[in-house]
Structure formats: C-alpha cells, structure tokens
Amino acid sequence: MAVITRTTSRPRRKTSARRLTGNVVYGLAIILLAIFLLAPFLWMVLNAFKTPLQIIRLPPELIFVPTLQNFVNVFSTQNFARFIMNSVIVGGGSTLLGLIIGLPAAYSIARHKQNRVALAILMSRMVPGITFLVPLFIIFRRLNLVDTYASLILSHLLVGLPFIVWVMVPFFESIPREMQEASVVDGASSTQTFTRVVLPLSLPGIVTASILSFVFSWNNFMFSIVLATSRTKTVPVAIYNFISYAQIDWGGLMAAAVVITLPVLVLAVVTQRYVIRGLTAGALKG
C-alpha cells in the first residue's frame, strides 16, 4: 500500500530565504551605522598623526608618513599632563562624593517609596546646567572658591548625583525585603543592614553608576570654563589652548582630542560588560 506524504520543502525554503535576506539587511544596516559613528573618530585619529600641510590638503591623504610632533606639542608646550590630573581629581572627587550622598538617598527612596523626592531629583537633572551657572559662580566667588577643586567637584555633582540616585533606586528595589528584615531580626541596625547586606548585593549597580558619573564629569565643559582658570583647568577646557585669534592648530587640536578620548574609550571597553550587566540587573525586580 503506497503512502503519500506531503513535502514542506518549498515553505521551508521561502522561510530560510526570508531569514537570510533579513540577516543581510540587518548586517548592512549595522555596518552603515558603525561607519557613520566611527568616521569622525577615525578622521580625528588620522589627523592627529599628520602635519599641518597634510591636514589641509585636498583631496585628503589616507596613506602618509605619520608624525608624533603633535603629541609632543600637547605634552611639552601645553602641559596637558597637569590638565589630565585636574580632570582625574575633579572626576574622582565628584564621583566619590556623589556615591557618599547618593547611595543612602537612593536607598531611602527605594525603601520608603519617596516618589516625590525622586521626582524632585529627576527635575534637577532635567533643568539645563547653565541655569545653575551664574548662581554657583556668585556663591563660589563670595566663598573665595573660584578656581579650586572644591568648586568644580560641587558643581559636577549637579550632573553625577541625580544620575547615581536614579541608577541605584531600581537596584535597591530589586533586593528582596525579606533579606533586609532577616538582618534586622539577627540584631543588625539600619546602618549595618545598608552597609553589610544591601551595598554588597548592589555592587554591579555601584560600579555602573561610578563609571558613568566619572565619564560625565570628565566630559563636562560648561562649569569648568567658568569656575576654573589655569590652575584647575580640565581637559575639555584645555582644548581652547590650540585655538587663537590668528589660527587654529588643527594637528595639536586633534592630538589633544585623542588624548582626552583615549582614557574614556579604554574605560568603556574594559568595563562594557559590567556596565551592561549593571543596567540590566537594576531593571529586574527579584
């Protein structure tokens, strides 16, 4: 007795062909997006190793003999090492102070459902920073804190502190309340519960908030250009040293931009998986 079987090869072939076409289109879109995003960075890196004549030459040269003179000028004539140290001090100080203030604040908001406080912090982050610039300058001038690390650290808190709070609130909310209550039953105080139970469980979020807060402070330009002078100038403001009334040192400008971007880029690459893990973990309610 013959058995007639129906074959489904044609629908399967159509499905696989559609899937292959979709993957190709998706891959091409990713490549085009990567080229669009990376082209300015690659152009900056290439010009950092060119002479002034090579930079302005048209059509641009893609094959050339690289030179390190632009980087020599950055560190010898412009004293960029000091500006980098200033940025490290300001970024590290604002991040540390932001964690000291922001972690307890985020825990209080998450534990006691203080939604109005959270909304007020979010609104302070949404307000343009230039709104605070003039009042901060007047206050710091009265206190003789202009051109000090303290004024820059405190002003950068306007950027980092709200971000730390809003990153950490979902983390603290995702920690089971039973674990906190169990530590209280064992005799731990509220402070001990926070430091010994909550903070260790929230370490991925703390790392994420610290890294992104430091990056925001590192790239901040507005507060530094008003509150800092030659002694506490940070790297975004130091870029202006290559721009004068008569000319623009494009080679030095590109080399300085590479020097500024490189630490943040290395930090992002090294900590990428931790940042992604931290952001996704805080979005889960356990």
C-alpha positions in Angstrom: 0.0 0.0 0.0 1.6 3.2 -1.1 1.8 6.0 1.4 1.5 9.6 0.0 3.5 12.1 2.1 3.3 15.8 1.6 6.6 17.6 1.4 7.1 21.0 3.0 10.4 21.9 1.4 9.1 24.9 -0.5 7.7 26.8 2.5 10.9 26.0 4.4 13.0 27.3 1.6 10.9 30.5 1.5 11.3 30.9 5.2 15.0 30.4 5.2 15.4 32.7 2.2 13.5 35.5 4.0 15.5 34.9 7.1 18.8 35.1 5.1 17.6 38.3 3.4 16.6 39.8 6.8 20.0 38.9 8.3 21.8 40.5 5.3 19.8 43.7 5.5 20.3 43.9 9.3 24.1 43.3 8.9 24.3 46.0 6.2 22.4 48.5 8.5 24.8 47.7 11.4 27.8 48.3 9.1 26.5 51.6 7.8 25.6 52.8 11.3 29.1 51.8 12.5 30.8 53.7 9.7 28.6 56.7 10.4 29.5 56.7 14.1 33.2 55.8 13.8 34.1 58.0 10.8 34.6 61.2 12.9 36.7 59.4 15.4 38.9 57.7 12.7 39.3 61.1 11.0 40.4 62.7 14.3 43.0 59.9 14.9 44.4 60.2 11.3 44.7 64.0 11.6 46.5 63.7 14.9 49.4 62.0 13.1 49.6 64.4 10.2 51.5 67.6 9.7 49.5 70.9 9.2 50.0 70.8 5.5 48.8 67.2 5.2 45.7 68.1 7.3 44.5 70.9 5.0 45.5 69.1 1.7 42.7 68.3 -0.7 41.9 65.6 -1.5 42.8 64.2 1.9 45.7 61.8 2.1 44.9 58.3 3.6 48.4 57.0 3.1 51.1 59.2 4.7 54.1 59.1 6.9 52.8 59.6 10.5 54.4 62.1 12.8 54.3 62.3 16.7 55.1 66.0 16.7 51.5 66.9 17.6 51.6 64.8 20.7 54.9 66.2 21.7 53.5 69.7 21.5 50.5 68.6 23.5 52.6 67.4 26.5 55.6 69.7 26.2 54.2 73.2 25.3 50.7 72.9 26.7 51.4 70.9 29.9 48.5 68.6 29.2 49.6 66.1 31.9 48.5 68.7 34.6 45.1 69.2 32.9 44.6 65.4 32.9 45.4 65.2 36.6 43.0 68.0 37.2 40.2 66.1 35.4 41.1 62.9 37.3 40.9 64.8 40.7 37.6 66.5 39.8 36.0 63.5 38.3 37.1 61.1 41.1 36.1 63.6 43.8 32.7 64.3 42.4 32.0 60.6 41.8 33.1 59.7 45.4 31.1 62.5 46.9 28.1 61.6 44.7 28.3 58.0 45.9 28.5 59.0 49.6 25.4 61.2 49.2 23.5 59.4 46.5 23.6 55.8 47.8 21.8 56.5 51.1 19.4 58.8 49.3 18.6 56.1 46.7 18.2 53.5 49.4 15.8 55.8 51.3 13.8 56.5 48.2 13.5 52.8 47.4 12.8 51.6 50.9 10.2 54.2 51.9 8.7 54.8 48.4 9.6 58.6 48.4 8.4 59.2 44.9 8.2 63.0 45.3 11.8 63.2 46.4 12.8 61.1 43.4 10.8 63.3 41.1 12.5 66.4 42.5 15.9 64.9 41.9 14.9 64.0 38.4 13.7 67.5 37.7 17.1 68.9 38.9 18.7 66.7 36.3 16.4 67.8 33.5 17.0 71.5 34.2 19.8 72.8 31.9 23.0 73.2 33.8 23.5 76.7 32.5 20.6 77.7 34.8 22.8 77.0 37.8 26.0 78.5 36.4 25.5 82.2 37.4 24.2 81.4 40.9 27.1 79.0 41.5 29.7 81.5 40.3 28.3 84.2 42.6 28.3 81.8 45.6 31.7 80.4 45.0 33.1 83.9 44.4 31.7 85.0 47.8 33.3 82.0 49.4 36.6 82.5 47.6 36.3 79.1 46.0 36.6 80.0 42.3 39.5 78.2 40.6 39.5 75.5 43.3 38.9 71.8 43.1 36.1 72.2 45.6 34.0 74.4 43.4 34.4 72.1 40.4 33.6 69.0 42.4 30.5 70.5 43.9 29.3 71.9 40.6 29.8 68.5 38.8 27.6 66.9 41.5 24.6 68.5 39.6 25.4 66.1 36.8 26.5 63.0 38.6 24.4 62.9 41.8 20.9 62.7 40.2 22.2 60.0 37.8 23.7 57.9 40.6 20.4 58.1 42.5 18.2 57.1 39.6 20.5 54.2 38.6 20.7 52.9 42.2 16.9 53.1 43.1 15.9 50.1 40.9 18.8 48.1 42.3 17.7 48.7 45.9 14.1 47.9 44.9 15.2 44.6 43.4 16.7 43.4 46.6 14.2 41.1 48.5 12.8 42.9 51.5 12.9 39.6 53.4 16.7 39.7 53.4 16.8 43.1 55.0 14.2 42.1 57.6 16.2 39.0 58.4 19.3 41.0 59.1 17.2 43.2 61.4 15.9 40.1 63.2 19.5 39.0 63.7 20.2 42.2 65.6 21.6 44.5 62.8 20.8 48.1 62.8 19.5 50.0 59.8 23.0 51.3 59.0 24.5 47.8 59.3 21.8 46.4 57.1 22.6 49.0 54.5 26.4 48.6 54.6 26.6 44.8 55.1 23.7 43.5 53.2 22.3 46.0 50.7 25.6 47.5 49.3 27.4 44.2 48.6 24.3 42.9 46.7 24.2 46.2 44.7 27.9 46.2 43.7 27.2 45.9 39.9 25.0 49.0 40.1 27.5 50.9 42.1 30.2 50.1 39.6 27.9 51.2 36.7 26.9 54.5 38.4 30.5 55.2 39.3 31.9 54.7 35.8 29.2 56.7 34.1 29.3 59.5 36.7 33.1 59.8 36.2 32.6 59.9 32.4 30.1 62.7 32.7 32.4 64.7 34.9 35.4 64.0 32.6 33.5 65.4 29.6 31.9 68.4 31.4 32.8 71.6 29.8 30.4 74.3 30.9 31.2 74.5 34.6 34.9 74.2 34.1 35.2 77.0 31.6 33.6 79.5 34.1 34.8 78.2 37.5 38.4 77.2 36.6 41.4 79.1 35.4 44.9 78.0 34.6 45.5 76.2 37.9 42.4 73.9 37.9 41.7 73.8 34.2 40.4 70.5 33.0 41.0 68.7 29.7 37.8 69.8 27.8 38.7 73.5 28.5 42.3 73.0 27.7 41.4 72.3 24.1 41.0 76.0 23.7 44.7 76.4 24.1 45.1 75.3 20.4 42.7 78.0 19.2 43.9 81.5 18.8 42.8 84.7 17.2 45.1 84.3 14.2 45.0 80.5 13.6 43.9 77.1 14.7 46.5 74.4 15.4 44.5 71.5 13.9 47.2 68.9 14.5 47.5 69.8 18.2 43.8 70.0 18.5 43.3 66.5 17.1 46.1 65.1 19.2 44.6 66.6 22.3 41.2 65.3 21.4 42.7 61.8 21.0 44.4 62.1 24.4 41.1 63.2 26.0 39.1 60.4 24.3 41.5 57.6 24.9 41.1 57.1 28.7 37.3 57.2 28.4 37.4 54.8 25.5 39.6 52.3 27.3 37.4 52.6 30.4 34.3 51.9 28.3 35.8 48.9 26.5 37.2 47.3 29.7 34.0 47.8 31.8 31.5 47.4 29.0 30.1 44.1 30.2 29.9 45.3 33.8 28.0 48.4 32.8 25.5 46.4 30.7 25.1 43.8 33.4 24.6 46.6 36.0 22.0 48.5 33.9 20.0 45.3 33.1 20.2 43.9 36.6 18.7 47.1 38.0 15.8 46.7 35.7 14.8 43.4 37.2 12.6 43.1 40.2 13.5 40.0 42.2 
